[in-house]
Amino acid sequence: MERAPLDQNANDRTLADAWVLLGTIGAGGRAKVDRRGVMTPEGATWSLDWWVGAEDRWHVASGSALVRQSLVESTPVVLSAMRLPGGEIEQRAWSVVDGSTGSPVLVVAFHNATSIPVALALAVTSSSNASSTIDFSDGIVTLNGDAIAAFSRLPSRFGIELEGRSAEDITTAGDAVNAFPDGGIELCREGTTTSFVFPLPHTATLQVVLPLGAAMSVADLKCCDLNALPPFERVVAGWKAQTARAPKFDLPERQSEEAIDGSRSHLLVHVAGEDPLRWPGVPVNGLERSDLTMALDEQGLSAEAERLLIASTDLQNADGSFDSRRLDATASWVVTLERHVALSGDAAFADQMIERVASAAHWIAKRQRGSRLRRSSSFFANGNGPVWLDADERVGYDARWTARAYRSAIALLDGAAQPDAALAVRLHLAALLDEMDLRGVSRVGPGDGTVDDGAILRLRRELLSGEPLWVWPSETDAHDPSRTAAFLRNIRAIVASDADGVIDMLPGFNEEWLGQPIAVHRLPTAFGLLSFALRWHGARPALLWEVEGDRNLTLRCASIDPEWSTTDQRGEALLEAPVFDHVHRHLDHASEESVPETPVDEGTSFT
């Protein structure tokens, strides 16, 4: 049987190496679905492939070039559709909690949307060289006695390796047997496959349930009523309800709304447990955990962010550090906590955490004092840092993170009415800045928390490389949680910043968005929920804004009109035409004379 070559994505990774993570909120248990619709539960030593026998030939999902994928309405429900003569076989996969057992399961539905009947083979392939036994009885597949799959109806044939012939060869040649061998089949090497073959008439659907998380007994899986499990439509509605709390972005980039919605749902899957995990079950580091938490807060998902912050306290050591080898793990925790309090307005939560903040600041100060007292030592060079920085670059990186942590600790201590502790941290900050100046360490660079000028270009690259499932790989994880957080945080950095008592709208704006309408609705900031819209009247943009809060503030839109600012909570203004270094007035200025004095006619409120 001919196998088509695998495609590659923008990061030059083969599609066989890419996957999307599926799971539930709060119930644990995850599974990956690769770019061909092949499924592997976390911790499993097997995967489930699907083969379709059509009029022309057998099509193997793991080798077919005709499988397209998408997220159903930008939620963790994955549609993998295999193209055949006359239509497609649609596979939909989603995670739910079984009401009868309380256990998480992966539901996979295969629907024949072609005009012809087909044969569907579900192939269980071992990924371990350890000896194991696969068996089948009463519609349930077991591996070493544990239930691993249940079918909504019984298979008609079984493809079993025999006398050097693979299960795939036997199945596709029409030599599959009618009965599963008594006592099961021993899988003694990696790649051993057993197939379960079903007739799938036109418009028919076959459903499969795979247990997730802890091993499930046959009795428990038999209790699972496949017909009572939530259908994918209800699961889609549930995910959309979860993300309805998040702000809305109307940006000029193609598919940005789908990517943002999909990434939010992925983010909730990544942080479903107390410890955000990479695949398979590897905890993220301290800095990545902080980025995930800040991404949640910036996307209006503050309850999940607070849960992560509370869980992270178990990781704090007696000396106040979160990882004695990496300063950024402790510094970023302090910054993240202060950011959560600023965005959520939860001062009571800050009071609960204030002793831990003081302890973390004390540990950071000890690192700083140690560097200052031993002049011959390298400033902030102890421990580890990001692999993409050399030792000299990490000096500035650690120093800038320390300065950020001090500022956040000061804000938290002031808010908790602890002036003496706040003063001590202020003195540490002043000493740090003096030392940085003395050593020529720049206050600007990696670790300072600012956004660079290439944010929109980075967004475009990520939109191209992340579609259609909105996942981004790293060297260790094909659906990397830190890259999901980075994508969402980059969006936030483009549309607004709220540091130093100022809300700056669209700090990431550049000439690539000239003349394009932009709108942001109910974005969490330190001053309340921000909404604004940008519409163009010739070369000049009209800005409508509203901040739902009662704090004194200043609003700017410096990337477009550096001279404009206001202290009004809501209003409208006609800004000056933006000018960029190499472009003078991109748009036709002839229409400026006809621009009315009242530029926005859509009302003065977003609520």
N, C-alpha and C positions, 0 to 999 in steps of 0.2 A: 504494500500500500504506500503510495507516494505521500510524503510529508512536505508541506510547504515551508519555506524558510521563515524564521521568526522575524518580526519587525523590530525596530529599535526606536526608543524615544529620544527626546532632545538631549538627555544626559548620556547617550550612547550605551545604555543598559538594555539588554535584550528583554523583550516583554516577558519571557519566562522567569526573569529575575524580579519582576515588579509585581506588587500585590496591593490590595486594599484590605484594611482591617475592619472586621465587623464585630459588634458586641452590643451589650445592653448597658443602660445606666444603672449602676448600683448592684447588679446581680452577679458580676464577675463572668468569667468565661469568654474567650475570644476565638475567632477563626480568621484565617486569611483566605482571600479569594484572589487568585492570580489573574493575569491579563487574558487567560483563556477560559476562566470560569472553573479552574481546578481548585478544590477546597481542602484546607488542612486545618483541623482544630488545633489550638495551642496546646503543646505538650504531646501531641499525637505522633505515633511512629508510622503513620500512613496518610495517604491523601486520596481524594475521590475525584476521578476523571470522568468524562462523559464522551461516549462515541455514538454516532448516529448513522444508521444504515438507511440510505435514501435510494432513489431510483438509479442514480448514476454509480455510486460507490459508498463505502463507509467513510465518514468524516470523523477524525479524532480531534477533540477540542484542544488537547495539549500540543498538537502539531498543525492545526488548521490555521491558515491565514485569513479565514473568513469569519472570525468571531469579533463582533463589535461590542463595546461596553459603554455603559453610562450609569450614573446614579439616578434613581427614580426621584424626580423633583428635588435633586440636590440633598438627598438623605442617605444614610447608610443602608440602603436597599439597592443591591447591585443587579443590573440587567446585563446578562451576557447572551447575545443573540448569534446563533450560528446560521450563516446563509447557506441555503440548499436550493436546488431547483424547485421553484414553486413557492418559495417563501422562507421563513425562518423557524428554527426551534428556539424558543425563548426560555432562558433559565433565569429565575429571580431568586436571590438569596438574601435572607434577613435574619436577625437574631431576636428572639423573644424569650420570655420566661414562661415555662410550662406551669399552668395554674394548678395542676394536680400534684406535682412534685416540688414546685418552687425552684426548679433547676433551670439554668439557661440552656437553650438549644438553638441550633442553626436550622432554619427551615429553608429547603431548596425545592422550588417548584419548576418542573419542566413542562412547557406548554407547546403543543404542536400548532403553530400558526401557518403551516404550509397547507397546500391544497391536496396533499397526499398522505397516506399512512406511512409511518416510518418505524424502524426498530431503534430503541434506545438502550444502550448498554452503559451501566454505571460500574466503573472499574475501581476497585480498592487496590492501591499499590503500596507495598511496604517500602518504608524509607530507612529501615534498619537492617543490619546484618544479623541481629539477634534472632534466634529461633522463636517463632510464635505460631499459634494455631488460629485459623479463621474458620468460623462455622456459621451455619444459617439454619434458622428454624422459626416457623410461625411469623414470617415477615421481618425478623430481626437478625441483623448481622452481629456476630460477636468476635472479639479478638482476645484470646487468652481468658475467655469467660466474661469479659466486660462487654456490655452492649455498646456498639459504635454507630449503628444506623438502623432506622426503621423505615419501611416502605409502606405507602398507602395501599398498595396491592401487591400480590405475589408475582415474582418474576416467572417467565415461561421457560427460560433456559439459563445455563450457567457456563461461562467460559473459564476453563480450568487448564493451567499449564500441564502438558502431558508429553512425555518422551521427546523433550527438547523443543517442542513447539510452544510459543508464547500464548498467553490467554488472548492477546489481541489477534494473533494469527488464527487461532481456533475460532474465535467469535466472528471475525470478518469473513472467514471461509465458510461459515454456516455449519461448523462442526461442534457448536456448543451442545452440552448434554442437557437432558430434561430433569435430572435430579441431582441435588447436591450430595456429595459423598458422605456417608455415615462417619461420624467421628471427626469431621472437618478436614481441613487441608493445612499442612505444615508450610509456613513461609520461612525459608531458611536463608534467604539472602535479600539484599536491597534490590528493589525493582521487581520483585515477584508480584504478580497481579492476578486478581480474580475478578471476573465480570459477572454482572447480574443483568440479564437481558429482558426487556419488556416491549410488548407491542404498544405503540403510541399512535392511535388513530387520529385523523384530522380533527382539530379543536380539542383533543383530550389533554388532560393534565395529570402528571404523576408527581406526587409529593414525597420528599425524603426528609427525615429529621435526624440530625447529628447531635448527640449530647456534647455540651461544652463544659469546661471546668473539671470538676472532680469526676472520677470514673463512675459510671452509672450501671446498676445491675439490670439484668434482663427484666426482672419483675417491675422495677421502676419505669423502664422505658415502655413496657406493656401498659402501664397506667396512663401513659401519655396519649390523649385522644387527639390524633392528628387533625380531625375535623374541627376540634374546638380551639385549636391554636389561632391566634390573631392573623388574619390575612395581611398581605403586604400593604394593602390600601390603608388599613387601620394603623399599621406601624408607621407608614409615611406620615399620616396625620399626627401621630404622637410625636415624631421627631420635629415636625414643623411647629407644634405647640411648644416644645422645649426651646426652640430657637426664636420664638416670637418675641422674647424679651430683648433680643439683641437690636442694636441700631440698624438702620437701613442706609445703604449707600447707592447712589445713582452716579456712577462714574463713566467716563467716556470709553474705557477699555472694553473690548468685546469679551463677553462671557465673565466679566468680573463679578457680577451678581451671583451667578451659579457657583463660581469658585469660592466666593466668600461664604455662601450658605453651606456648601459642601464641607468646607474647612471647619466651620463652627461645629457641625455634627461630628466630624472626625475628632475634633478636639475633645468633645464630650466623651467619646469612646476611649480616647487615650487616657483620660483622667477619671475613668469610671471607678477605679479602685483607690485606696488610700495612697498607693505608690504608683505614679505614672510609669508605665512600662514600655520598653522597646520589645520587639519580637526577638526571641520567644521568652517573655517573662524577665527581661533584664531591666532593672531600674535605671531611670535617667540620672544624670549627675545633678549636683545642687544648682548650678547655674541654669541648666535646662528646666529644672523643676520651677525655678523662679520665672523663667520666660513663659512657661505654660500658665502659671498662675496669673501673671500680668496680662497675658492674652485673654484669659477668661474675664478678668475685671474690665478690660478695655472694650470687650464685646458685650458688656452688660450681664455677664453670667457670674455675678458676685457670690451667689450661694456656693457654687462649685469652687470658686477661688478660696473662700473662707474655709471650706472643708479641707482643701490641700494645705492651707497655712496651719490649721490645727493639727493635721496629721504630721506635718513636717517637724513639729516640736519634739516628737519622739526621736528625731535624728540629731537634735542638738546635744553636743557633748558637755561634760561637766565644766569645761573651761570656757564655754560660750560659743565655740566654733561648730560649724556644721560639717566641715571637712578640713581637717588640719593641714591637708596637702594643698588645698586650693583656697586662696583668699576670696576669690569671687563667689564661692558657694555661700559663705557667711555674709559678705557684703551685699550680695544680691537679695538675700533673705530679708535684710533690714529694709532695703529699698522697696522690695515687693510688698512688705507689710505696710509701709507708709503709703505706698500707692493705693493699696486696697482701702485703707482708711480714708484717703482723700476722695476716692471715686465712690465709695459706698456711704461715706458719712457716718460710719459706725465707730464713734468715739469709745463706746463701752468695750468693744472688741480690742481696741488699742490698749485700754487700761488693763485688760486681762493679760496682755502680752508684754507689758512694759518692762518687767523684770528680765525677761528673755532678751529684750532689745538692749538693755543696759549691759547684760552679760556679753552679748555679741559685740557691742561697741568696745567693751573692755578688752576682749580678745584681739580685736583689730588694732587697738591702741598699743597693746603689748608688741605686736608685730612691728608697728611703726617705731616705737621707742627702741626696740632692739636694733633696728637699722640705723637709727640716729646715733646711738651710743657707741656703735662700732663703726667708725668712719671708714675703715678699710674694707668693710664688707660691702657687697653689692646691694644697693637699695632695693628692697622688696623682691629679691631674687630667690628667696627660699620657697620650697614646694614646687608644685606643678601649675601649669596654665594651659590655655588653648594650644593645640598642636600647631596651629597656623601662625603662632608668634614665636620668634626666637627669644633667647634669654634677655637680650637688651630691650626688645620691644615689650616684653612682659613686665619690665620695671615700670614703664609708664602706664601700662594696662592696670596693674595692681594698684598703683598710686591713684589713678583716676577712679577706680571702683571704690577705693577707700574714701576719697573725698565725697563721692555720692552717698556712701553709707553714713558718713558723719552727718551730712546735711539732713538725710532722712531721719536719723536718730534724734537730731536736735528738734526737728518738727514734732516727732512723737513724744519726746520728753517734755517739750513745752506744752503740748496738748494735754499731757497727763499731770500738769502742774508740778513738775520736778525741776525747778530752775537750777539747783545746784548741779544736778547730773547733766543738765543741758549745757551749763557753763563749762564743765569739764570737757565735754565733747567739742565745744567751740574752740577751746584752747588746743585740743589735738588737731582740729582742722586747720587752725592758723599756723601751727607748727609744721603741718604737712605741706601746706601751700608754700611756706617759706623754704622748706627743704627742696621741694620740686623746682622752685625758681633757682635756688642755689646750684642744683645739679643740672639745670637746663632741661628738666623733664617737662614736656609740653602738657598743658592742661586740656588740650584738644587731641582726640584720637580714640582708638579702640578702648572701650570701657567708659567713655564719658556720657553715653546714653543719648547722643544726638543723632539725627538722621542726616545722611549724606545727600549730595545733589543727584545721585543716580537712582533714587527710590522708584521713580516711574519706569525707568528702563528695567530695573530689577523686577518690578511687577509684571511687565510685559514678558520677560523671559520666563517667569514662573507660570504665567498663564499658558504659555506655549508648551512648556515641559510638563505641566501638571495635568492637562486635560487627557482623557475625559473624566477621570475619577478624582482629580484634585488631590493627588498624593505626590510627595516629593521624596526621593531616596537619599540615603547617605551611604557611606561605606559599610555600615553595619546593619542598616534597616531600610528595606525598600519602601516602607511607609513610615517615615521618621517623624515622631511627634514634635521634635524641636523645629523641624522645618515647617510643619503645619503652623506652629506658634509664630515662627518668624514671618511667614506669609501674612498672617493676620496683623501682626504688629507693624509690618511695613505699610499695610493699608492705613492703619491708625496714624502712623507717623506722617503719611502723605496728607491726610485730611485735616489734622488738628494737633496742636501741642498746647499744653496748659501749664507751663512752668513759670515760676517767679511772678505769680499774680497776673499773668497775661494769657489770654486765649488767642493763639495765632491760628487763623483759619487758612487751610491749604498751604502749609509751609513747604510741602513738596511739589507745589505747582511749578511747571515750566512751560516753555513755548509749545511743547507737543500737545498741550490741552487748550491752546488758544482758540477761542470761539466756540468751545464745547460747553454745553450746560452741565452743571454739577449740582447734586443735592445730597445732603446728609441729614438724617432724622434721628433725634433722641440719642445722641452720642454721649456716653458718660464722660464728664470732666470733673476736675476738682471744684468747679463752681456750679455744677448742676448739669442737667441734660441740655446739650447743645444741638440746635437744628439750624441749618442755613441752606440757602440756594443761590446759585450763581447763574445769571442769565446775561446774554450779550446784546448790547445795542450798538451795532457797528463794532468799533474797536474797544469800546468802553464796557466793562462788566457792571451789571447791577447786582447788588448784594442785598439779600433779605436774611435776617437772622433773629434768633430767639434763644435765650438761655433761661431754663426753668430752675430758678434758684433765687436766693436773696442776698448772696454775698457780693461785696463790692469787687469790681473787676474792670479790666481793660481788654477790649477786643481789638485785634489787628488783622490785617490781611497783607502782611509785609511782602510776600512773594509777588503780589500783583501791584499793590499801591503802598510803597514804604511810608508814605507821609500820612496815611489815613489811620485813625484810631477813634474809638468811642468808649464811653463808660455806660452806655445805655444797655439794658437787658434785652431789648428787642428794638427792631427798627429796620430801615432800609437806606441804602446809599448808592449813589452812582460813583464808582471808583474811576480813577484815572486809567487810561490805557496802559497796559504793562509794557515795559521796555526791557529787552534782554541784551546781553553783551554784544552779540553779533547780529542782532536783528533789531531794526528800528521800526516799531509799529507794524507788526505782521499783517494786520487787517486793514481794510479799506477805511481810511479816516474820513472820506467824503461824507459818510452817513452820520458823522458825529453832530453836525449842525442840526439835524432833525431829531436828536434824542430829547425826549421830554424831560423836564426837571424832576418829575416823579417817575423813576425808572421802573418800578416794580408794581404791576397792577394785579398781582395774584393774592392780595390781602396782606395783612401785617402779622399774621399769627400762624404757627404750624399746628396748633391744637384745636 
